[in-house]
Structure formats: structure tokens, C-alpha cells
Amino acid sequence: MIQKNTQKIVILATGGTIAGVAQDPTAPENYQSGQLAVVDLMHTIDTEAHEVVTEQVSQIDSKDMDEGLWRKLAQRCAYWLAQDCVQGLVVTHGTDTLEETAFFLNAVLPDDKPVVLTCAMRAANAPDSDGVQNLQSAFDLVANASATGVLVVCAGEVHAAHEIQKTHSQRLNPFTSGEAGPIGLMRDGVFERLREPSKLNCLERVPSLSTVLACEPWPHVELVMSHASTNGGLVLAMLANKPPDGWVVAGTGNGTLHRSLQHALENAQALGAVVMRTSRCAQGGVQSRSDDVFQHAGLMTAVQARVRLMLELIYQRKGR
């Protein structure tokens, strides 16, 4: 006789393609995200005798993710993680901004229990939908006693939240962790660890979740890219009308900037904004330069750096 496991696994749903439906399944590329409720997604998942709790946090296309939903999601994650009877959480999410949400949650949540984000690239009613397998893998990973912290599961690969990047717009495995590769694989419901996550992208000064939630409004950090013929006009225009608290710039190569954009961002820095440079290259990050006038984000992508800078500004504002 199999004894029922008393540990709960909580599924928090936010929408995305994993809950998407195509009006015509023969044309699955034309679908609408966030149509199926989380209870509908769980019908085909083997829960392995765990008690499962589901909660619909939102129903959005993840391209529309915003700070208000981040607040709500972080609050719900913290609530459930604090329950002794909860083994861990699965978060369903769209792929478009998953790397940003994962990075944010990794920074503000405790790491003693697993929080596993998962997704899909094809709608739930597509003939070759990948959502069911991804959700099953995420559930199995949370049920694994060795899994802790914020992780991402997609197409059988397990990634650390602070390393992942979406690099492909269509294939079933759109994510990468760069040259290091995933930290593990899911094989027949079993987590096979390949390596430990890096610590290179970790935040040095992290505000507590209570500090983040108490901060109203969050600092405004804008993202710009250096490219041929840029004139810095966007930066200068924003400086004249509600300038951001911080700027992240995706530079060419090793984070180098067109001279016009450099000048505009130096003006922003002189007015009190914090400027952080990254690279628009998919891999390699940026390194220190002898002529640096802006801090840099190392191996972080531009969108990761934007979250990092926002959190650092909250830390500075609140002093902890």
C-alpha cells in the first residue's frame, strides 16, 4: 500500500503559452495566451501521491508582465514557502519574460525550498504541445529532495534562475545558460545534476522581500541599446521629462557605446541617475575597462541587469 505524502506542492499560475489556446488547432501558431485555468492544466499530470494546491495568480501573456504582478507573485510565493507542510512551488509562466521573473524571484525569495518556473512554446491544444511534459518535469523536480532555490525547467533541461536567457523565438528549447550549459536534466522524472550554479551573477546587496514590497513606487530603470548612428536622443528626451532613476545600456562587444549615447548617459549620471553597461552580445558579458565611467554588470544580460539595478536602488533607498 502506498502511503500518501503529506507534503504539499503548490502550483501558482500566471498564464502564458502553457495556458494558451488556438482557435484553430491546425494553425496553432495563431493562439491566445492565458486561456486555460491552472486546474485544467493539472488534469494530465501525475502528482505522485503528493497533495497539490493550485492558485491562479494571473492570466496574462508574459510580454505584459509588470511590477505589480511581480509584487503579487512574490507575496504568494513567500506565503506558501513559509508553510511547513509545503515542499515547494511550481510557477507556470510565459517564455517571453520568464528570465526576468526568475531573476527577480531568485533575488528576493529564500532558497531553502524549490521554486520551479516552467512554460511552453506551443499552445495547450496544439497537436505537439510541449506544456504537459514541461509541467510534469517541473512537478517532479519540486518533488525531488535535492532541489532548492529558484530554478527553471524547459524541454528536459534544468537551469539556475540567474543564469537563464531566452535566445530562440520558436524552438521548443528556447533557453540557454550560456557556455556552462544547464545545471541538470530531467530524465524519466528524475533530476540528474550536471553542475552547481555559478555565483558570478549573484547580487551583492539584496533588499529583503519586505523592503521590496514596502517600497512605493519601485525605482524606474530604463533600458537602451547602442547601435550604429544612435544619437542619444531618447536618453536626452527622457532627461527632460521624468528622468529614470537608473539606466541599463546594452553596448556593442565588451559594452562599448556610441559616443553620442555615451555623452547622453554621462549627462544622466551627472544628474544623479545610476548607469550600468552590459553587452548586446548573447554570450561573454562585459569586463572592466581602463576608461570606464559606468559600472558594468559582468555576465548578466541587459534585462537581468535592469532587475538587478532596480533592486540595488531599492536597497539604497531603504538602507537595507
C-alpha positions as CSV (number, residue, x, y, z in Angstrom):
1,M,0.0,0.0,0.0
2,I,1.4,3.4,-1.0
3,Q,1.2,5.9,1.9
4,K,0.1,9.4,0.8
5,N,2.9,12.0,1.1
6,T,1.7,14.8,3.4
7,Q,4.0,17.4,1.8
8,K,2.1,19.8,-0.4
9,I,3.3,21.1,-3.7
10,V,1.7,24.4,-4.8
11,I,1.1,25.3,-8.4
12,L,1.0,29.1,-9.0
13,A,-0.2,30.0,-12.5
14,T,0.3,33.3,-14.3
15,G,-0.9,32.5,-17.8
16,G,1.4,32.3,-20.8
17,T,1.5,29.9,-23.8
18,I,1.3,26.9,-21.5
19,A,-2.3,28.0,-20.8
20,G,-2.8,29.2,-24.4
21,V,-5.4,28.1,-26.8
22,A,-5.5,28.3,-30.6
23,Q,-9.0,28.8,-32.1
24,D,-7.9,26.5,-34.9
25,P,-5.6,23.7,-33.7
26,T,-4.4,23.1,-37.3
27,A,-2.9,26.6,-37.2
28,P,-1.5,26.5,-33.7
29,E,0.8,29.5,-34.2
30,N,-2.3,31.7,-34.0
31,Y,-3.2,31.3,-30.4
32,Q,-4.1,33.4,-27.4
33,S,-2.1,33.1,-24.2
34,G,-3.5,32.6,-20.8
35,Q,-6.9,31.0,-21.6
36,L,-6.8,27.8,-19.5
37,A,-7.2,27.8,-15.7
38,V,-4.5,26.1,-13.7
39,V,-6.9,23.3,-12.6
40,D,-7.3,22.4,-16.3
41,L,-3.5,22.2,-16.8
42,M,-3.2,19.7,-13.9
43,H,-5.6,17.1,-15.3
44,T,-2.9,15.1,-17.1
45,I,-0.1,15.5,-14.5
46,D,0.9,12.6,-12.3
47,T,1.2,14.1,-8.9
48,E,2.9,11.0,-7.3
49,A,0.6,11.0,-4.3
50,H,1.5,14.5,-3.2
51,E,-1.2,16.8,-2.0
52,V,-1.5,19.5,-4.7
53,V,-2.7,23.1,-4.2
54,T,-3.4,25.3,-7.2
55,E,-3.7,29.1,-7.3
56,Q,-4.4,31.3,-10.3
57,V,-2.2,34.4,-9.7
58,S,-2.9,35.9,-13.1
59,Q,-3.9,35.1,-16.6
60,I,-1.6,37.2,-18.9
61,D,0.7,36.9,-21.9
62,S,4.1,37.3,-20.3
63,K,5.1,40.1,-22.6
64,D,2.7,42.1,-20.4
65,M,4.5,41.2,-17.1
66,D,4.8,44.2,-14.8
67,E,6.0,45.2,-11.4
68,G,2.5,44.9,-9.9
69,L,2.3,41.3,-10.8
70,W,5.8,40.7,-9.6
71,R,4.8,42.0,-6.2
72,K,1.8,39.7,-6.1
73,L,3.7,36.7,-7.3
74,A,6.5,37.2,-4.8
75,Q,4.0,37.7,-1.9
76,R,2.2,34.4,-2.8
77,C,5.5,32.5,-3.2
78,A,6.6,33.8,0.2
79,Y,3.3,32.9,1.8
80,W,3.4,29.3,0.6
81,L,7.1,28.8,1.2
82,A,6.6,29.8,4.9
83,Q,4.2,26.9,5.4
84,D,5.9,23.9,7.0
85,C,3.7,21.5,5.1
86,V,4.8,22.8,1.7
87,Q,7.6,21.1,0.0
88,G,8.0,23.6,-2.9
89,L,6.3,25.6,-5.6
90,V,5.8,25.3,-9.4
91,V,5.2,28.6,-11.2
92,T,3.7,28.5,-14.8
93,H,4.9,31.4,-16.9
94,G,5.2,32.6,-20.4
95,T,8.6,32.3,-22.0
96,D,9.0,35.9,-23.2
97,T,9.8,37.5,-19.8
98,L,10.4,34.3,-17.8
99,E,14.1,35.1,-17.4
100,E,13.3,38.4,-15.7
101,T,10.7,37.0,-13.4
102,A,13.1,34.1,-12.5
103,F,15.9,36.5,-11.7
104,F,13.7,38.7,-9.6
105,L,12.3,35.8,-7.6
106,N,15.8,34.3,-7.1
107,A,16.9,37.6,-5.6
108,V,14.1,38.1,-3.1
109,L,12.9,34.6,-2.0
110,P,14.6,32.2,0.5
111,D,16.5,29.4,-1.1
112,D,15.7,26.5,1.3
113,K,12.8,25.2,-0.8
114,P,12.4,24.8,-4.6
115,V,10.6,27.3,-6.7
116,V,10.5,25.9,-10.3
117,L,9.3,28.0,-13.2
118,T,8.1,26.3,-16.3
119,C,6.5,27.2,-19.6
120,A,5.6,26.1,-23.1
121,M,6.4,27.2,-26.6
122,R,3.2,25.8,-28.1
123,A,-0.4,26.3,-27.1
124,A,-2.1,23.7,-24.9
125,N,-4.3,22.4,-27.8
126,A,-1.6,22.3,-30.4
127,P,-1.0,18.8,-31.7
128,D,2.6,18.8,-30.5
129,S,2.1,20.9,-27.4
130,D,5.1,20.8,-25.0
131,G,3.3,22.2,-21.9
132,V,2.2,19.0,-20.3
133,Q,5.7,17.5,-20.3
134,N,7.3,20.7,-19.0
135,L,4.7,20.9,-16.2
136,Q,5.3,17.3,-15.3
137,S,9.1,17.8,-15.2
138,A,8.6,20.9,-13.0
139,F,6.4,19.0,-10.6
140,D,8.9,16.1,-10.5
141,L,11.8,18.5,-9.8
142,V,9.9,20.1,-6.9
143,A,9.2,16.6,-5.5
144,N,13.0,15.8,-5.7
145,A,14.5,16.2,-2.2
146,S,17.8,17.7,-3.6
147,A,16.2,20.6,-5.4
148,T,16.3,24.0,-3.7
149,G,16.1,27.7,-4.8
150,V,14.6,29.2,-7.9
151,L,15.0,27.0,-11.0
152,V,13.6,26.8,-14.5
153,V,12.6,23.7,-16.3
154,C,12.0,23.5,-20.0
155,A,12.5,20.8,-22.6
156,G,14.0,18.5,-20.1
157,E,16.7,20.9,-19.0
158,V,17.1,22.5,-15.6
159,H,18.6,26.0,-15.4
160,A,19.5,28.2,-12.5
161,A,17.3,31.3,-12.4
162,H,20.1,33.8,-12.5
163,E,21.8,32.2,-15.5
164,I,19.0,31.6,-17.9
165,Q,18.4,33.5,-21.1
166,K,15.8,33.1,-23.9
167,T,17.8,33.0,-27.2
168,H,15.4,31.5,-29.7
169,S,12.0,32.7,-30.7
170,Q,10.5,29.4,-31.9
171,R,12.2,26.1,-31.0
172,L,10.9,24.0,-28.1
173,N,14.1,24.6,-26.1
174,P,14.4,28.4,-26.3
175,F,16.6,28.9,-23.3
176,T,20.3,28.6,-22.6
177,S,22.6,29.1,-19.7
178,G,25.5,30.1,-21.9
179,E,28.7,28.2,-22.3
180,A,28.3,26.4,-19.0
181,G,25.0,24.8,-20.1
182,P,22.1,23.7,-17.8
183,I,22.7,22.7,-14.2
184,G,20.9,19.4,-14.8
185,L,18.5,17.3,-16.8
186,M,15.1,15.7,-16.1
187,R,15.2,12.0,-17.2
188,D,12.0,10.0,-16.7
189,G,11.0,12.1,-13.7
190,V,14.5,12.0,-12.1
191,F,16.7,15.0,-11.6
192,E,20.2,14.4,-12.9
193,R,22.6,17.2,-11.7
194,L,25.3,18.2,-14.1
195,R,26.9,21.0,-12.1
196,E,26.4,23.6,-9.4
197,P,25.0,27.0,-10.4
198,S,27.6,29.8,-10.8
199,K,27.8,32.6,-8.3
200,L,29.1,35.2,-10.8
201,N,25.7,36.8,-11.4
202,C,24.6,37.0,-7.8
203,L,23.6,40.3,-6.3
204,E,25.9,41.8,-3.7
205,R,23.3,43.9,-1.9
206,V,19.9,42.4,-1.9
207,P,16.9,44.1,-0.2
208,S,14.7,41.9,1.8
209,L,11.3,41.0,0.3
210,S,9.6,43.1,3.0
211,T,11.7,46.0,1.9
212,V,10.9,45.5,-1.8
213,L,7.2,45.2,-1.1
214,A,7.2,48.3,1.1
215,C,8.9,50.4,-1.5
216,E,6.4,52.6,-3.4
217,P,7.0,53.1,-6.2
218,W,9.8,51.0,-7.3
219,P,12.7,52.9,-8.9
220,H,12.3,53.4,-12.6
221,V,15.2,51.8,-14.6
222,E,15.2,52.2,-18.4
223,L,16.9,50.0,-21.0
224,V,18.6,51.4,-24.1
225,M,20.8,49.8,-26.8
226,S,23.9,51.2,-28.5
227,H,23.8,50.8,-32.3
228,A,25.2,52.4,-35.4
229,S,24.0,56.0,-35.9
230,T,22.4,56.4,-32.5
231,N,22.3,60.0,-31.3
232,G,21.3,59.6,-27.7
233,G,18.1,61.4,-28.4
234,L,15.9,59.0,-26.4
235,V,18.0,59.5,-23.3
236,L,18.1,63.3,-23.7
237,A,14.3,63.4,-24.2
238,M,13.6,61.4,-21.1
239,L,16.0,63.5,-19.1
240,A,13.8,66.5,-19.9
241,N,10.6,64.7,-18.8
242,K,10.5,62.5,-15.6
243,P,14.0,61.1,-16.0
244,P,14.6,57.5,-14.8
245,D,16.4,56.6,-11.6
246,G,18.7,54.3,-13.5
247,W,19.8,53.2,-17.0
248,V,21.0,49.9,-18.3
249,V,22.7,50.2,-21.7
250,A,23.3,47.2,-23.9
251,G,26.5,48.1,-25.6
252,T,28.4,46.7,-28.5
253,G,31.0,44.0,-27.9
254,N,32.5,44.5,-24.4
255,G,29.8,47.0,-23.5
256,T,31.2,49.8,-25.7
257,L,28.9,52.7,-26.5
258,H,28.5,55.1,-29.5
259,R,30.0,58.4,-28.5
260,S,26.6,60.2,-28.8
261,L,24.9,57.7,-26.5
262,Q,27.9,57.8,-24.1
263,H,27.6,61.6,-23.8
264,A,23.8,61.4,-23.2
265,L,24.2,58.8,-20.5
266,E,27.0,60.8,-18.9
267,N,24.5,63.7,-18.6
268,A,22.1,61.3,-16.9
269,Q,24.8,60.2,-14.5
270,A,25.7,63.8,-13.7
271,L,22.0,64.4,-12.8
272,G,22.1,61.6,-10.3
273,A,21.0,58.5,-12.2
274,V,22.9,55.2,-12.0
275,V,24.1,53.9,-15.3
276,M,25.1,50.2,-15.8
277,R,26.5,48.9,-19.0
278,T,26.0,45.4,-20.4
279,S,26.6,43.8,-23.8
280,R,24.1,43.2,-26.6
281,C,26.0,40.0,-27.4
282,A,24.3,36.8,-26.3
283,Q,27.4,35.5,-24.5
284,G,30.5,36.7,-22.9
285,G,29.2,39.6,-20.8
286,V,31.4,42.6,-20.2
287,Q,34.7,43.3,-18.4
288,S,36.2,46.3,-16.7
289,R,38.0,48.8,-18.9
290,S,40.6,51.4,-18.0
291,D,38.4,54.2,-19.3
292,D,35.2,53.1,-17.5
293,V,32.8,55.8,-16.5
294,F,29.9,53.5,-15.8
295,Q,29.6,50.4,-13.6
296,H,29.1,47.1,-15.5
297,A,27.0,44.0,-15.0
298,G,29.6,41.3,-15.7
299,L,27.9,38.2,-17.2
300,M,24.4,39.5,-16.8
301,T,22.1,40.1,-19.7
302,A,20.6,43.6,-20.2
303,V,17.2,42.5,-18.8
304,Q,18.8,40.8,-15.8
305,A,20.9,43.9,-15.1
306,R,17.7,46.1,-15.2
307,V,16.2,44.0,-12.4
308,R,19.5,44.0,-10.5
309,L,19.8,47.8,-10.7
310,M,16.2,48.3,-9.6
311,L,16.8,46.1,-6.6
312,E,20.0,47.9,-5.7
313,L,18.3,51.2,-5.9
314,I,15.6,49.9,-3.6
315,Y,18.3,48.8,-1.2
316,Q,19.9,52.2,-1.3
317,R,16.6,54.0,-0.9
318,K,15.6,51.9,2.1
319,G,19.1,51.3,3.6
320,R,18.8,47.5,3.8
